[in-house]
Amino acid sequence: MEGKESVMKDETKVKGPASYFPSIEKTYGHPVAHWFAILKAAGGIKHMELVNLLKTEYKLGHGHANALVAYHLKDQ
């Protein structure tokens, strides 16, 4: 039974850019929706331009900025 529980936990574990979201919210004090609104308002600029916007204007770390941008752009 114990092995089955650990497998279930692994299946529900968030992966990819979204795995950064709890840390981003804790570190910067805003929900990820706040950052997505900023990215949306920035318009159709390229991935690294969006990352640099978050880093320079809002002082996000590279990994956090990159995760937000990757998630934001994944369906566009």
ABEGO torsion letter per residue (X at the ends): XAAAAAAAAAAABBBEAAAAAAAAAAAAGBBAAAAAAAAAAAEBBBAAAAAAAAAAAAGBBAAAAAAAAAAAAAAX
